[in-house]
Amino acid sequence: MSERELYCDTCEGVEPFEAPPCADGHGADCPELVCTGCGAAVLVPSVVFHLACPSDRRARTAHRRAA
């Protein structure tokens, strides 16, 4: 179990949070953390950015039309 210190709204302070055993198979990357002080659970969102260049989109569209 990994520990992180985060602000807990219930405890009204910084507390250690740990990842509980994950039933979904995420392992150490589980987005759910539990406050070791009060047991409040939080979800830590994972952010993924997909950047696309507008010129690439036009090139793919033009290529589809030509085929």
C-alpha positions in Angstrom: 0.0 0.0 0.0 1.4 3.4 -0.9 0.8 6.5 1.2 0.3 10.1 0.2 -0.5 13.1 2.4 -3.6 15.0 1.2 -6.0 17.5 2.7 -9.0 15.7 4.2 -12.3 17.7 4.3 -13.6 15.4 7.1 -10.6 15.7 9.3 -10.1 19.3 8.3 -6.3 18.9 7.9 -3.5 17.1 6.0 -3.7 13.4 6.6 -2.0 10.3 5.1 -4.1 8.6 2.5 -3.5 5.1 1.3 -4.7 3.0 -1.6 -6.9 0.1 -0.4 -6.8 -3.3 -2.0 -8.3 -2.6 -5.5 -11.1 -5.0 -6.6 -10.9 -3.6 -10.2 -7.4 -4.8 -10.8 -5.7 -1.3 -10.9 -3.0 -2.3 -8.4 -0.8 0.6 -7.3 -2.5 2.8 -9.9 -5.9 2.6 -8.3 -7.6 6.1 -8.4 -9.2 5.5 -5.0 -7.5 6.7 -1.8 -8.7 6.3 1.8 -7.9 8.7 4.7 -6.1 6.8 7.4 -7.6 9.1 10.0 -11.3 8.9 9.3 -11.7 6.5 6.4 -13.1 9.0 3.9 -12.5 8.0 0.3 -11.4 10.2 -2.5 -10.9 9.6 -6.2 -7.7 10.9 -7.8 -8.5 11.6 -11.5 -5.9 10.6 -14.0 -5.6 13.2 -16.8 -4.8 12.2 -20.3 -4.4 14.8 -23.0 -4.7 14.0 -26.7 -3.3 16.8 -28.8 -4.2 17.0 -32.5 -2.9 19.5 -35.0 -5.6 21.0 -37.1 -3.4 20.6 -40.2 -3.2 16.9 -39.6 -7.0 16.6 -39.5 -7.3 18.4 -42.9 -4.6 16.1 -44.4 -6.5 13.0 -43.2 -9.8 14.3 -44.5 -8.3 15.1 -47.9 -6.7 11.7 -48.0 -10.0 10.0 -47.4 -11.7 11.9 -50.1 -9.0 11.0 -52.6 -9.3 7.3 -51.9 
